């Protein structure tokens, strides 16, 4: 009897680990208006994580918030200049 081992589809295994760890937890992300901050916000929101988001630019922060599903995890945002 032979056994064939296959790697999980790209991203699938990682997302299941993220969901397992972050579901129901809260994360604060500065620079959430674009780039890595926006991508992290989307990934954690999909996992059911509650988010506290901040950015210096109100337009890009609002853009990120519009991409998120409040039903999956509570989203709170504030325009902040951390610098």
C-alpha positions as CSV (number, residue, x, y, z in Angstrom):
1,X,0.0,0.0,0.0
2,X,1.4,3.4,-1.0
3,X,0.6,6.7,0.6
4,X,0.9,10.0,-1.2
5,X,1.4,13.0,0.9
6,X,0.2,16.3,-0.5
7,X,0.8,19.8,0.8
8,X,-2.3,21.8,1.5
9,X,-3.3,24.3,-1.2
10,X,-1.3,27.6,-0.9
11,X,-2.7,29.8,1.8
12,X,-5.3,27.3,3.0
13,X,-3.2,25.9,5.9
14,X,-2.1,29.3,7.0
15,X,-5.6,30.7,7.0
16,X,-6.9,27.8,9.1
17,X,-4.1,28.5,11.6
18,X,-4.9,32.2,11.6
19,X,-8.7,31.5,12.2
20,X,-7.9,29.1,15.0
21,X,-5.7,31.6,16.8
22,X,-7.4,35.0,16.1
23,X,-11.1,34.1,16.0
24,X,-12.8,36.2,18.7
25,X,-9.6,38.0,19.7
26,X,-8.8,41.7,19.3
27,X,-6.0,43.2,17.2
28,X,-4.8,46.9,17.0
29,X,-3.4,47.8,13.6
30,X,-1.8,51.2,12.8
31,X,-1.3,52.1,9.2
32,X,-4.4,50.2,8.3
33,X,-5.3,52.5,5.4
34,X,-3.2,50.7,2.8
35,X,-0.4,48.3,2.1
36,X,0.4,45.7,4.7
37,X,-1.9,47.2,7.3
38,X,-4.9,46.9,4.9
39,X,-3.9,43.4,3.9
40,X,-3.5,42.3,7.6
41,X,-6.9,43.9,8.4
42,X,-8.6,42.0,5.7
43,X,-7.0,38.7,6.7
44,X,-7.8,39.0,10.4
45,X,-11.3,40.2,9.7
46,X,-11.9,37.1,7.6
47,X,-10.7,35.0,10.5
48,X,-13.3,36.6,12.9
49,X,-10.9,38.9,14.8
50,X,-12.2,42.2,16.2
51,X,-10.1,45.1,14.9
52,X,-9.0,48.5,16.2
53,X,-7.7,50.3,13.1
54,X,-5.9,53.6,12.8
55,X,-4.3,55.6,10.0
56,X,-3.2,59.2,9.4
57,X,-5.3,59.4,6.2
58,X,-9.1,59.4,6.8
59,X,-9.9,58.5,3.2
60,X,-7.7,55.4,3.0
61,X,-8.8,54.3,6.5
62,X,-12.4,54.6,5.4
63,X,-11.6,52.6,2.3
64,X,-10.1,49.8,4.4
65,X,-13.2,49.8,6.6
66,X,-15.5,49.5,3.6
67,X,-13.7,46.3,2.6
68,X,-14.4,44.6,6.0
69,X,-17.4,42.6,7.2
70,X,-18.5,43.9,10.6
71,X,-20.5,40.7,11.0
72,X,-17.3,38.6,11.1
73,X,-15.6,40.8,13.7
74,X,-16.2,44.2,15.3
75,X,-14.3,47.0,13.5
76,X,-13.4,50.3,15.2
77,X,-11.4,52.9,13.5
78,X,-9.8,56.2,14.4
79,X,-7.7,58.7,12.4
80,X,-4.4,59.0,14.3
81,X,-1.0,60.6,13.7
82,X,1.4,58.2,15.4
83,X,4.5,60.1,14.2
